[in-house]
Amino acid sequence: MTQKGLEVTPSCYVADVAQLVRAPACGAGGWGFKSPHSPHFLLVVLFSMSNILEIISDVNLNNLIISVTIITIAGIVQGYSGFGGGIISVPVLAILYSPIIAVGLITPIYILGAASLLPNAIKKADYKEVIPLCLAGSIAVFIGLSFLVNADPVSIKRIMGLFILLSTALMMFGRSYNGPRNIFLSFLAGAATGGITGGSGIPGAPVMVMYYMSAKVGPKIQRANIIITGSLFSVCVVMGLANNSIYSPSIILLICILGPVFMVCTRLGQYLFKIAPTEWFKRIAYCLLITSGAALLII
């Protein structure tokens, strides 16, 4: 009996070069791996290496350097404030690649960076506000993504740019929500945040940030609410994009390179949060946001 040119016996078999070679231990009744000296094993290794080299060749070095630089800045901002990393990095990544690829890159990276912040945030969050906002927002994310993946990339860039500039203006002038707080309004804030996140590719953080920060609770609780909500919405975005086959091998490689950079810089931002004055940090963040938003409208 033969299969793909390789001889098969009832007690032993070998796979072709696209699979790991695994065979029952003949006469022992168990399973074991073929010897690494097997020619088939060497073919598997060579096949894998050629695939990896092909994936690496798809990554543009200049784009990678710029990506690492913007991810470094975004990670520091994210760690310092608990939000803003995506808003700063997505515009630059959208110019380098495309809006969809930019969102596909930054969202899992954001999740990796937030992972170190989540344990503490889970302990301190106010779930009376977080739960309804997250429920409505999660549904809205998936609805918004159906628009994002089918829209014209140039139009998406313009929408991103306008939203970033509008969000920055609201934050610069200290706009906040001072109205009533109830489950309905939490649902509304969540739907708006999730819809913006999914539909534009830009994290709708300013909406939830204004809502959370207007609550009469301490800044640590406000920050925890923001981190948990942003993380959940990011998971929803990754699930939606994966369902649309966004994650090619080269994109996954970029995530593996940029993810650790973002995580380290998030830690650095957490450290700066304890020692650095907020005023000068805000000015730098606002300048970056205005520049990136304007670039999306022009380029």
C-alpha positions in Angstrom: 0.0 0.0 0.0 1.4 3.4 -0.9 0.5 7.0 -0.2 2.0 10.0 -2.0 4.9 7.8 -3.1 5.8 6.7 0.5 5.5 3.1 1.6 2.9 2.5 4.4 2.6 -0.5 6.6 0.0 -1.3 9.2 2.4 -0.7 12.0 4.5 2.3 10.7 3.9 5.2 8.4 5.5 8.5 7.5 3.9 11.7 6.4 4.9 13.9 3.5 7.2 17.0 3.9 4.3 19.3 4.8 3.6 17.4 8.0 5.6 16.4 11.1 6.8 12.8 10.7 5.2 10.8 13.4 4.9 7.0 13.5 3.9 4.2 15.9 6.8 2.6 17.6 6.9 -0.6 15.6 6.2 -3.6 17.8 5.9 -1.4 20.9 2.3 -0.3 20.5 3.1 3.3 21.2 3.8 6.5 19.3 7.1 8.1 18.6 8.8 10.7 16.4 11.0 9.7 13.5 14.7 10.2 14.0 16.0 13.7 13.2 18.5 12.0 10.9 15.7 10.8 8.7 15.7 12.4 5.2 12.0 13.2 5.6 12.7 15.1 8.8 15.3 17.2 7.1 12.9 17.9 4.2 10.4 19.1 6.8 13.0 21.5 8.3 14.0 22.8 4.9 10.4 23.3 3.9 9.7 25.3 7.1 12.8 27.4 6.8 12.0 28.3 3.2 8.5 29.4 4.3 9.9 31.5 7.1 12.4 33.2 4.8 9.6 33.9 2.3 7.5 35.5 5.0 10.4 37.6 6.2 11.1 38.8 2.7 7.6 40.3 2.5 8.4 42.6 5.4 9.7 46.0 4.3 12.7 47.1 6.5 11.9 50.8 6.4 8.3 50.3 7.3 9.4 48.0 10.1 11.7 50.6 11.6 9.0 53.3 11.4 6.5 50.8 12.9 8.8 50.0 15.9 9.3 53.8 16.5 5.6 54.6 16.6 4.8 51.5 18.6 7.4 52.6 21.2 5.7 56.0 21.5 2.3 54.4 21.6 3.3 51.9 24.3 4.6 54.7 26.6 1.4 56.7 26.1 -0.8 53.6 26.7 1.1 52.7 29.9 1.0 56.2 31.2 -2.7 57.0 30.6 -4.3 53.6 30.2 -5.5 54.6 26.7 -4.4 56.5 23.6 -1.8 54.0 22.2 -4.1 52.9 19.4 -5.2 56.4 18.5 -1.6 57.4 18.1 -0.3 54.4 16.2 -3.1 53.4 13.9 -2.8 56.5 11.6 0.9 55.9 11.0 0.4 52.2 10.4 -2.6 53.0 8.1 -0.3 55.1 5.9 2.5 52.5 5.9 0.2 49.6 5.1 -3.6 50.1 4.9 -6.4 50.9 7.4 -7.5 47.3 7.8 -3.9 46.0 8.2 -3.2 48.8 10.7 -6.1 47.8 12.9 -5.2 44.2 12.5 -1.7 44.9 13.7 -2.3 47.3 16.6 -5.3 45.5 18.2 -3.6 42.2 19.3 -0.5 44.3 20.2 -2.7 46.4 22.4 -4.1 43.3 24.1 -0.5 42.1 24.8 0.3 45.5 26.3 -2.8 45.6 28.4 -2.3 42.1 29.8 0.1 43.5 32.4 -2.4 46.1 33.4 -5.4 43.9 33.6 -4.8 42.0 36.9 -4.8 45.2 38.9 -7.6 46.7 36.8 -9.9 43.7 37.4 -9.6 44.2 41.2 -10.4 47.9 41.1 -13.0 48.3 38.3 -16.6 49.5 39.0 -18.6 46.7 37.3 -21.9 48.5 37.7 -20.8 50.7 34.9 -18.4 48.4 33.1 -20.7 45.5 32.4 -23.6 47.4 30.6 -21.1 49.5 28.6 -19.1 46.4 27.6 -22.2 44.4 26.6 -23.5 47.1 24.2 -20.0 47.9 22.9 -19.1 44.4 22.1 -22.2 44.0 19.8 -21.5 47.4 18.2 -17.9 46.4 17.4 -19.0 43.5 15.2 -21.6 45.7 13.5 -19.0 48.4 12.8 -16.5 45.9 11.5 -18.9 44.8 8.7 -18.6 48.4 7.4 -14.8 48.6 7.9 -13.9 45.5 6.0 -16.0 46.5 3.0 -15.4 50.3 2.8 -13.0 52.1 0.5 -9.5 52.4 2.2 -9.1 56.1 1.2 -12.5 56.9 2.8 -11.5 55.0 5.9 -8.3 57.1 6.2 -10.3 60.3 6.0 -12.8 59.1 8.6 -9.9 58.1 10.9 -8.3 61.5 10.5 -11.5 63.5 11.2 -12.3 61.4 14.3 -8.8 61.7 15.7 -8.8 65.5 15.3 -12.3 65.7 16.9 -11.3 63.5 19.8 -8.2 65.5 20.4 -10.1 68.7 20.4 -12.5 67.3 23.0 -9.7 66.2 25.2 -7.7 69.4 24.8 -10.6 71.6 25.9 -11.5 69.4 28.8 -14.9 68.4 27.7 -16.6 66.0 30.0 -20.0 64.4 30.5 -21.9 66.0 33.4 -25.4 64.5 32.9 -27.1 61.6 34.7 -25.7 58.1 35.0 -27.8 55.0 34.6 -27.8 51.7 32.7 -29.4 53.1 29.6 -26.7 55.8 29.3 -24.0 53.2 29.9 -25.4 51.1 27.1 -25.4 54.2 24.9 -21.8 55.1 25.7 -20.8 51.5 25.0 -22.6 51.4 21.7 -21.0 54.6 20.6 -17.5 53.5 21.6 -17.9 50.0 20.0 -19.4 51.4 16.8 -16.6 53.9 16.4 -13.9 51.3 17.2 -15.3 48.7 14.8 -16.5 51.1 12.0 -13.5 53.5 11.8 -10.7 51.3 13.0 -9.8 54.0 15.5 -10.3 53.0 19.2 -13.4 55.0 20.4 -11.7 55.6 23.7 -12.5 59.3 24.0 -16.2 58.5 24.2 -15.8 56.0 27.0 -13.0 58.0 28.7 -15.2 61.1 29.0 -18.1 58.9 30.3 -15.9 57.0 32.8 -13.9 60.0 34.0 -17.1 62.0 34.8 -18.0 59.4 37.4 -17.5 60.4 41.0 -14.9 57.8 41.8 -11.1 57.9 42.2 -8.7 58.0 39.2 -7.5 54.5 39.8 -11.1 53.1 39.4 -11.6 55.3 36.3 -8.4 54.0 34.8 -9.3 50.4 35.6 -12.7 50.8 33.9 -11.0 52.1 30.8 -8.4 49.3 30.6 -11.0 46.5 31.0 -13.4 48.0 28.4 -10.6 48.7 25.9 -9.2 45.2 26.3 -12.6 43.6 25.7 -13.4 45.6 22.6 -9.9 44.8 21.3 -10.6 41.1 21.6 -13.8 41.6 19.7 -12.0 43.4 16.9 -9.4 40.6 16.6 -12.1 38.0 16.4 -14.0 39.9 13.7 -10.8 40.5 11.6 -9.7 36.9 12.0 -13.1 35.8 10.7 -12.4 38.0 7.6 -9.0 36.3 7.0 -7.0 39.5 7.7 -4.1 37.7 9.5 -1.6 36.6 6.9 1.8 35.0 7.9 3.6 38.4 7.3 1.1 40.2 9.5 1.5 37.6 12.3 5.3 38.0 12.0 5.0 41.8 12.5 2.8 41.3 15.5 5.4 39.0 17.0 8.1 41.7 16.5 6.1 44.7 17.6 4.2 43.1 20.5 7.2 42.7 22.8 8.2 46.3 22.1 4.8 47.6 23.0 4.7 45.5 26.2 8.1 46.9 27.4 7.1 50.4 26.6 3.8 50.0 28.4 5.8 49.1 31.5 7.9 52.2 30.9 4.7 54.3 30.7 3.5 52.9 34.0 6.7 54.0 35.6 6.5 57.5 34.1 2.9 57.7 35.5 4.4 57.6 39.0 7.1 60.3 38.5 6.3 62.5 35.5 4.0 65.6 35.6 0.8 65.1 33.6 0.7 68.5 31.9 3.8 68.2 29.7 2.9 64.6 28.9 -0.5 65.7 27.7 1.0 68.4 25.5 3.3 65.8 23.8 0.4 63.4 23.3 -1.9 66.1 21.8 0.8 67.2 19.4 1.2 63.6 18.2 -2.5 63.1 17.8 -3.0 66.3 15.8 0.0 65.4 13.5 -1.2 61.9 12.9 -4.8 63.0 12.3 -3.8 65.7 9.8 -1.5 63.2 8.0 -4.4 60.9 7.4 -6.4 63.7 5.8 -3.5 64.8 3.6 -1.6 61.7 2.6 
